C-alpha cells in the first residue's frame, strides 16, 4: 500500500541470493519470489508476453548470482495481474492496493525514487548535506517551503500532566525503555484537546514543534539518570538531543543526528503513516494523529527492528557469537525486516548513507566494528542489502549512543512525516473508510459486504 506522487511508480525488488552453498534450495522458496514459469501461470500468459512486460518496465526481474534463472517479486506479479483484472470491478484492485499494490492516496509530500525518498521534490540525501538541519526539513514537509538559514524552535515548558505521564512510565532499574511507547505517552498527554483548540493555540506548526522538542527531552530516559530532560535555551534540536542523551554536542555528532532524523522523516504510506491519515480524516487533533501512528509503529515489524538489532548486537561478545549470528541470517536467507526492501532494487540508499557515515568515524568502537563486520559478511554470502534499521543502529553504535537511541531517532524523524500527512489529509476533506467484504466461515453462507459506519 502506498501513495501516488507525480505519477505511478512500480514496486521494485531487492536482490536475493541462493542459500548458503546452494544446499537448501532456491531463494524463491522463501515465498516472496517466483520463477518465470510461475509468473506466467499467475498472469495467464506465455513466456513471450512475460518478457514484453519486462521490456515495458512493468516487471523487474532479479538476477541470481551464479545462476542463469531470474526471479520476480510475487507481490509485483500479483499487482500486475490485479491491474489487468480491473475491468472486473474495483474490489480486486482495492484488496491488493491495501497490501502492496496500487497507489490509494494522492500526495504531494514524498516520492520514493531509486536514489531514495524525495521530500517535496528534494532528495533526502541532498537535504542531509544542505541545509543539514532537521528543523528545516520538517518545516519543508509541513509547509512546502524550505527555510533559509538556521531554524531554531523555541522551547516551551511542558504541562505538568506530561511530566506525570512520563514519570509513571519510568523503566525498571537497568532496563532500557522502549522509546516508541514513551513517545506515545508523551504525545497523548500533551494533546487531549480538539482541532479548534489547536488552531486557537497558534496552529499546527507550533504544536508540531513543541511535540518534537518534547520527544527530544524524552531521550533523557536513555541516559543516566533516566529522566525527562526539558530542552532549554535557543539551540538546534540535534544539540537538545545530544544533551538529553548525555553526550557532548560535537559537530560530527550533530551532523549524524541530523542525518538520521532527515533520512527517517518520511517514506510515503507506511502503516503508521496510514494510521495517522485515518485519524486526521475523522477530525483527530495533531497529537492524537501522532499517537495513532506510534501505536502502529510499536509493532515488532517496524521500529522494533532497531531494538532487536541492538539487543542481538549487545549479546555478541566473541568471534564465535558473531559467526553464529551471520550463520542464522544466511540460513534464513536474510528474510528479516532488517534486510531487503521492495522500494529499492539495489539497496536502501538511506541505509547506505548512514553505514558510510559509521565507517568514516575515526574511532567507531566495539559495537560498530562488530556490526560492520556482520554486514560485510552477510552481504558477501547472501547478497541482500541492509535496510535503514541497520543503518540507524550502525550510526548510533559508531557514535556510542545509548541503547534505544536508534528507534527513538527513527520515530522522532518520522513524526515530522506523520504530521505532514495529517495536515495534507485534513485538506483533502474526506473520511478514509476502506470497505470490508465479509466471507462466511466453514459453515457456509452468503458473501456479504459490510456496511459503512
C-alpha positions as CSV (number, residue, x, y, z in Angstrom):
1,X,0.0,0.0,0.0
2,X,1.5,3.3,-1.0
3,X,0.8,6.8,-2.3
4,X,0.9,8.1,-5.8
5,X,3.3,11.0,-6.3
6,X,3.6,12.7,-9.7
7,X,2.7,9.6,-11.5
8,X,2.6,5.9,-10.7
9,X,5.9,4.2,-9.6
10,X,6.1,0.4,-9.8
11,X,7.4,-1.5,-6.8
12,X,10.9,-2.7,-7.3
13,X,12.7,-5.7,-6.0
14,X,15.6,-6.3,-3.6
15,X,18.4,-8.7,-4.6
16,X,18.1,-12.2,-3.2
17,X,20.8,-14.9,-3.5
18,X,20.5,-18.6,-3.2
19,X,21.0,-20.1,0.3
20,X,24.4,-21.0,1.8
21,X,26.3,-23.4,-0.5
22,X,23.1,-23.8,-2.6
23,X,22.1,-26.7,-0.4
24,X,18.7,-25.6,0.9
25,X,17.0,-24.8,-2.4
26,X,16.4,-21.7,-4.5
27,X,15.7,-18.4,-2.7
28,X,12.2,-18.1,-4.2
29,X,11.1,-20.9,-1.9
30,X,11.0,-18.2,0.8
31,X,7.6,-17.3,-0.8
32,X,8.4,-13.7,-1.8
33,X,9.7,-14.6,-5.2
34,X,8.6,-16.7,-8.2
35,X,10.4,-18.0,-11.2
36,X,9.4,-17.2,-14.8
37,X,7.2,-20.3,-15.1
38,X,5.2,-19.5,-12.0
39,X,5.0,-15.8,-13.1
40,X,3.5,-16.9,-16.4
41,X,1.0,-19.1,-14.6
42,X,-0.1,-16.4,-12.3
43,X,-0.5,-13.9,-15.1
44,X,-2.1,-16.4,-17.5
45,X,0.4,-15.5,-20.3
46,X,3.1,-17.1,-22.3
47,X,6.8,-16.5,-21.8
48,X,7.0,-14.1,-24.8
49,X,4.3,-11.9,-23.1
50,X,6.2,-12.0,-19.8
51,X,9.4,-10.7,-21.5
52,X,7.3,-8.0,-23.1
53,X,6.1,-6.9,-19.6
54,X,9.8,-6.8,-18.5
55,X,10.8,-4.7,-21.6
56,X,8.0,-2.2,-20.8
57,X,9.2,-1.9,-17.2
58,X,6.1,-3.5,-15.7
59,X,8.1,-6.2,-14.1
60,X,11.7,-6.1,-12.7
61,X,13.4,-9.5,-12.8
62,X,16.3,-10.1,-10.3
63,X,19.4,-11.9,-11.5
64,X,20.7,-14.7,-9.2
65,X,24.5,-14.7,-8.7
66,X,25.8,-17.9,-10.0
67,X,22.6,-18.9,-11.8
68,X,21.0,-18.2,-15.2
69,X,17.5,-18.0,-13.9
70,X,15.8,-14.8,-12.9
71,X,13.2,-14.3,-10.2
72,X,10.2,-12.0,-9.9
73,X,8.7,-10.4,-6.8
74,X,5.4,-12.2,-6.2
75,X,3.7,-9.1,-5.0
76,X,4.7,-7.3,-8.2
77,X,3.4,-10.1,-10.3
78,X,0.1,-10.2,-8.4
79,X,-0.2,-6.4,-8.6
80,X,0.2,-6.6,-12.4
81,X,-2.5,-9.3,-12.5
82,X,-4.8,-7.2,-10.4
83,X,-4.5,-4.2,-12.8
84,X,-5.2,-6.4,-15.8
85,X,-8.4,-7.6,-14.0
86,X,-9.5,-4.1,-13.1
87,X,-12.3,-4.3,-15.7
88,X,-14.0,-6.9,-13.5
89,X,-14.6,-4.2,-10.8
90,X,-12.9,-2.3,-8.1
91,X,-13.0,-4.9,-5.4
92,X,-9.9,-6.9,-6.6
93,X,-7.9,-3.7,-7.1
94,X,-8.7,-2.3,-3.7
95,X,-7.9,-5.6,-2.0
96,X,-4.4,-5.7,-3.4
97,X,-3.9,-2.0,-3.0
98,X,-4.2,-2.3,0.7
99,X,-1.3,-4.8,0.8
100,X,1.5,-3.7,-1.6
101,X,-0.3,-2.8,-4.7
102,X,-1.6,0.3,-6.5
103,X,-1.5,3.8,-5.0
104,X,-4.5,4.5,-2.9
105,X,-3.9,8.1,-1.9
106,X,-2.6,11.1,-3.9
107,X,0.1,13.0,-2.1
108,X,2.5,15.9,-2.7
109,X,4.8,15.1,0.2
110,X,7.1,12.3,-0.6
111,X,8.1,10.4,-3.8
112,X,10.1,7.2,-3.5
113,X,12.8,7.0,-6.2
114,X,15.8,4.7,-6.8
115,X,18.0,7.3,-5.1
116,X,15.9,7.4,-2.0
117,X,12.9,9.5,-0.9
118,X,12.3,13.0,-2.3
119,X,10.6,15.4,0.1
120,X,8.5,18.0,-1.8
121,X,10.8,17.3,-4.8
122,X,14.1,17.4,-2.9
123,X,16.2,14.3,-2.5
124,X,16.6,13.4,1.2
125,X,20.3,12.6,0.8
126,X,20.9,16.1,-0.6
127,X,19.0,17.7,2.3
128,X,21.4,15.9,4.6
129,X,24.2,17.9,3.0
130,X,22.2,21.2,2.8
131,X,20.7,22.6,4.9
132,X,21.7,19.6,7.0
133,X,19.3,20.6,9.8
134,X,16.2,18.5,10.7
135,X,14.1,21.5,11.7
136,X,14.4,23.0,8.2
137,X,13.4,19.7,6.6
138,X,10.5,19.2,8.9
139,X,9.1,22.6,8.0
140,X,9.6,21.8,4.3
141,X,7.4,18.7,4.9
142,X,4.8,20.7,6.8
143,X,4.6,23.9,4.7
144,X,6.2,23.1,1.4
145,X,8.8,25.8,2.0
146,X,12.4,25.1,2.9
147,X,13.6,27.8,5.4
148,X,16.8,29.6,4.6
149,X,19.4,29.7,7.4
150,X,19.2,28.1,10.8
151,X,15.7,27.4,12.1
152,X,15.7,27.4,15.9
153,X,12.4,26.2,17.5
154,X,11.5,28.0,20.8
155,X,11.3,25.5,23.7
156,X,8.3,25.8,26.0
157,X,7.7,24.3,29.4
158,X,5.6,21.1,29.3
159,X,2.3,20.9,31.2
160,X,2.5,19.1,34.5
161,X,0.4,16.3,33.1
162,X,3.1,15.3,30.6
163,X,5.7,15.1,33.3
164,X,3.4,12.9,35.4
165,X,2.8,10.6,32.4
166,X,6.5,10.2,31.8
167,X,7.2,9.7,35.5
168,X,4.7,6.8,35.6
169,X,6.4,5.3,32.6
170,X,9.9,5.1,34.1
171,X,11.7,1.8,33.4
172,X,12.9,-0.7,35.9
173,X,16.5,-0.2,37.1
174,X,18.8,-1.5,34.4
175,X,16.1,-1.7,31.8
176,X,16.2,0.2,28.5
177,X,12.8,1.9,27.9
178,X,11.1,1.3,24.6
179,X,11.0,4.8,23.3
180,X,8.1,4.4,20.9
181,X,5.9,3.8,23.9
182,X,7.4,6.7,25.8
183,X,6.7,9.0,22.9
184,X,3.2,7.7,22.7
185,X,2.5,8.5,26.3
186,X,4.0,12.0,25.8
187,X,2.0,12.7,22.7
188,X,-1.3,11.7,24.2
189,X,-0.6,13.6,27.5
190,X,0.4,16.7,25.5
191,X,-2.7,16.6,23.4
192,X,-6.2,15.8,24.5
193,X,-7.9,18.9,23.0
194,X,-9.7,19.5,19.7
195,X,-8.6,20.8,16.4
196,X,-10.3,24.1,17.3
197,X,-8.2,24.4,20.4
198,X,-5.1,23.5,18.3
199,X,-6.0,26.5,16.0
200,X,-6.6,28.8,18.9
201,X,-3.2,27.8,20.4
202,X,-1.4,29.1,17.3
203,X,-2.0,26.4,14.7
204,X,-0.4,23.1,13.7
205,X,3.2,24.1,13.2
206,X,3.8,25.5,16.7
207,X,2.1,22.4,18.1
208,X,4.3,20.2,15.9
209,X,7.5,21.9,17.0
210,X,6.5,21.5,20.7
211,X,5.8,17.8,20.2
212,X,9.1,17.1,18.6
213,X,11.0,19.1,21.2
214,X,9.2,17.1,23.9
215,X,10.3,13.9,22.2
216,X,13.9,15.2,22.4
217,X,13.6,15.7,26.1
218,X,12.2,12.1,26.5
219,X,15.5,10.8,25.2
220,X,16.9,11.7,28.6
221,X,15.3,8.4,29.7
222,X,18.1,6.7,27.7
223,X,20.9,8.2,29.8
224,X,21.8,8.0,33.5
225,X,20.0,9.1,35.5
226,X,16.9,8.1,33.5
227,X,14.7,11.2,33.5
228,X,13.0,13.7,31.2
229,X,15.4,16.4,30.3
230,X,13.5,19.5,29.1
231,X,15.1,21.3,26.2
232,X,16.3,24.7,27.4
233,X,17.5,27.7,25.5
234,X,17.6,28.6,21.9
235,X,19.5,25.6,20.5
236,X,19.3,23.4,17.4
237,X,17.2,20.2,18.0
238,X,20.2,18.0,17.5
239,X,22.0,19.8,20.4
240,X,19.0,19.3,22.6
241,X,19.1,15.6,21.7
242,X,22.8,15.2,22.4
243,X,22.5,16.8,25.8
244,X,19.4,14.7,26.7
245,X,21.4,11.5,25.9
246,X,24.4,12.7,28.0
247,X,26.7,13.3,25.0
248,X,29.0,16.2,24.1
249,X,27.5,18.2,21.2
250,X,30.5,17.8,18.9
251,X,29.9,18.9,15.3
252,X,30.3,15.4,13.9
253,X,27.7,14.0,16.3
254,X,25.2,16.8,15.5
255,X,25.7,16.1,11.8
256,X,24.9,12.4,12.1
257,X,21.9,13.1,14.4
258,X,20.5,15.4,11.8
259,X,21.2,12.9,9.1
260,X,19.4,10.1,10.9
261,X,16.4,12.3,11.6
262,X,16.2,13.6,8.0
263,X,16.5,10.2,6.4
264,X,13.8,8.9,8.7
265,X,11.4,11.8,8.1
266,X,9.0,10.2,5.7
267,X,8.7,7.2,3.4
268,X,5.3,7.6,1.8
269,X,2.3,5.5,3.0
270,X,3.7,3.1,5.6
271,X,1.2,1.5,8.0
272,X,1.8,4.1,10.8
273,X,1.5,6.9,8.3
274,X,-1.8,5.5,7.0
275,X,-2.9,5.3,10.7
276,X,-2.1,9.0,11.1
277,X,-4.0,9.9,8.0
278,X,-7.1,7.8,9.1
279,X,-7.1,9.7,12.4
280,X,-6.8,13.0,10.7
281,X,-9.5,12.2,8.2
282,X,-12.1,11.9,11.1
283,X,-11.0,15.1,12.8
284,X,-8.5,14.0,15.4
285,X,-6.2,16.7,16.6
286,X,-2.5,16.5,15.8
287,X,-1.2,14.7,19.0
288,X,-3.9,12.0,18.5
289,X,-2.8,11.5,14.9
290,X,0.8,11.0,16.0
291,X,-0.4,8.8,18.9
292,X,-2.2,6.6,16.4
293,X,0.9,6.3,14.2
294,X,3.1,5.5,17.2
295,X,0.7,2.7,18.2
296,X,1.2,1.1,14.8
297,X,4.9,1.7,15.0
298,X,5.1,-0.2,18.3
299,X,4.7,-3.4,16.3
300,X,7.8,-5.5,16.1
301,X,7.9,-5.2,12.3
302,X,8.9,-1.5,12.3
303,X,10.9,0.5,14.8
304,X,11.0,-2.7,16.9
305,X,13.5,-3.9,14.3
306,X,16.1,-1.4,15.6
307,X,15.6,-2.6,19.2
308,X,16.0,-6.2,18.1
309,X,19.2,-5.5,16.3
310,X,20.6,-3.6,19.3
311,X,19.7,-6.4,21.6
312,X,21.4,-9.0,19.4
313,X,24.4,-6.8,18.9
314,X,24.8,-6.4,22.7
315,X,24.8,-10.2,23.1
316,X,27.6,-10.7,20.6
317,X,30.9,-10.7,22.6
318,X,33.1,-13.1,20.7
319,X,34.0,-14.1,17.1
320,X,32.1,-17.3,17.6
321,X,28.9,-15.5,18.5
322,X,29.4,-13.2,15.5
323,X,29.8,-16.2,13.3
324,X,26.6,-17.8,14.7
325,X,24.7,-14.5,14.1
326,X,25.9,-14.5,10.5
327,X,25.0,-18.1,10.0
328,X,21.5,-17.6,11.3
329,X,20.9,-14.8,8.8
330,X,22.5,-16.8,5.9
331,X,20.4,-19.8,6.8
332,X,17.2,-17.7,6.8
333,X,18.3,-16.0,3.5
334,X,18.2,-12.6,5.3
335,X,14.4,-12.8,5.5
336,X,14.2,-10.4,8.4
337,X,12.8,-6.9,8.4
338,X,16.4,-5.5,8.5
339,X,17.3,-6.7,5.0
340,X,15.8,-6.1,1.6
341,X,13.0,-3.6,0.8
342,X,10.8,-3.7,-2.2
343,X,11.2,0.0,-2.8
344,X,14.9,-0.2,-3.8
345,X,16.3,-2.6,-6.3
346,X,20.0,-2.0,-5.5
347,X,19.6,-1.5,-1.7
348,X,18.2,1.2,0.6
349,X,20.1,4.4,-0.1
350,X,19.2,5.7,3.3
351,X,20.9,2.7,5.0
352,X,23.9,3.0,2.6
353,X,24.5,6.7,3.6
354,X,24.3,6.0,7.3
355,X,26.6,3.0,7.1
356,X,29.1,5.1,5.1
357,X,29.0,7.7,7.9
358,X,29.6,4.9,10.5
359,X,32.6,3.6,8.6
360,X,34.0,7.1,8.3
361,X,34.1,7.5,12.1
362,X,37.7,7.6,13.2
363,X,37.1,5.6,16.4
364,X,33.8,3.6,15.9
365,X,34.1,1.4,18.9
366,X,33.5,-2.3,19.5
367,X,29.7,-2.3,18.8
368,X,30.1,-0.5,15.5
369,X,33.0,-2.7,14.5
370,X,31.1,-5.9,15.2
371,X,28.0,-4.7,13.3
372,X,30.0,-3.5,10.3
373,X,31.8,-6.9,10.1
374,X,28.4,-8.6,10.3
375,X,27.1,-6.5,7.4
376,X,30.1,-7.2,5.3
377,X,29.8,-11.0,5.8
378,X,26.1,-11.2,5.2
379,X,26.4,-9.1,2.1
380,X,29.2,-11.3,0.7
381,X,27.3,-14.6,1.4
382,X,23.7,-13.7,0.8
383,X,23.7,-10.5,-1.2
384,X,20.6,-8.9,0.3
385,X,21.3,-5.2,1.1
386,X,20.5,-3.8,4.6
387,X,17.6,-1.6,5.4
388,X,17.5,1.7,7.2
389,X,17.1,0.0,10.6
390,X,20.7,-1.4,10.3
391,X,21.9,1.9,9.1
392,X,20.5,3.7,12.1
393,X,21.9,1.1,14.5
394,X,25.3,1.3,12.8
395,X,25.5,5.1,13.1
396,X,24.3,5.1,16.7
397,X,26.9,2.4,17.6
398,X,29.7,4.4,15.9
399,X,28.9,7.4,18.0
400,X,28.3,5.3,21.1
401,X,24.8,6.5,21.6
402,X,22.8,4.6,24.3
403,X,20.7,1.5,23.5
404,X,17.3,2.5,22.3
405,X,18.6,5.6,20.5
406,X,18.1,4.1,17.0
407,X,14.4,3.5,17.4
408,X,14.0,6.9,19.2
409,X,15.6,8.8,16.4
410,X,13.6,6.8,13.8
411,X,10.3,7.7,15.5
412,X,11.3,11.3,16.1
413,X,12.2,11.8,12.5
414,X,9.2,10.0,11.2
415,X,6.9,12.2,13.4
416,X,7.6,15.1,11.1
417,X,6.3,13.0,8.2
418,X,3.2,11.9,10.1
419,X,2.4,15.5,10.9
420,X,2.8,16.4,7.2
421,X,0.4,13.6,6.2
422,X,-2.1,14.5,8.8
423,X,-2.1,18.1,7.6
424,X,-2.4,17.0,4.0
425,X,-5.3,14.7,4.8
426,X,-7.2,17.5,6.6
427,X,-7.1,19.5,3.4
428,X,-8.5,16.5,1.4
429,X,-11.7,16.8,3.4
430,X,-12.9,13.2,3.2
431,X,-13.0,10.2,5.5
432,X,-10.6,7.3,4.9
433,X,-13.0,4.4,5.1
434,X,-12.0,1.3,3.2
435,X,-14.8,-1.2,2.7
436,X,-14.7,-4.7,4.1
437,X,-16.1,-7.8,2.3
438,X,-17.5,-10.5,4.6
439,X,-16.7,-14.1,3.8
440,X,-18.7,-16.8,5.6
441,X,-16.8,-19.3,7.7
442,X,-16.6,-23.1,7.3
443,X,-20.4,-23.3,8.0
444,X,-21.0,-21.7,4.6
445,X,-23.4,-18.9,3.8
446,X,-23.6,-15.9,1.5
447,X,-20.9,-13.4,0.9
448,X,-22.0,-10.0,2.3
449,X,-20.5,-6.6,2.0
450,X,-20.1,-4.8,5.4
451,X,-22.0,-1.6,5.9
452,X,-20.0,1.6,6.5
453,X,-20.5,3.1,9.9
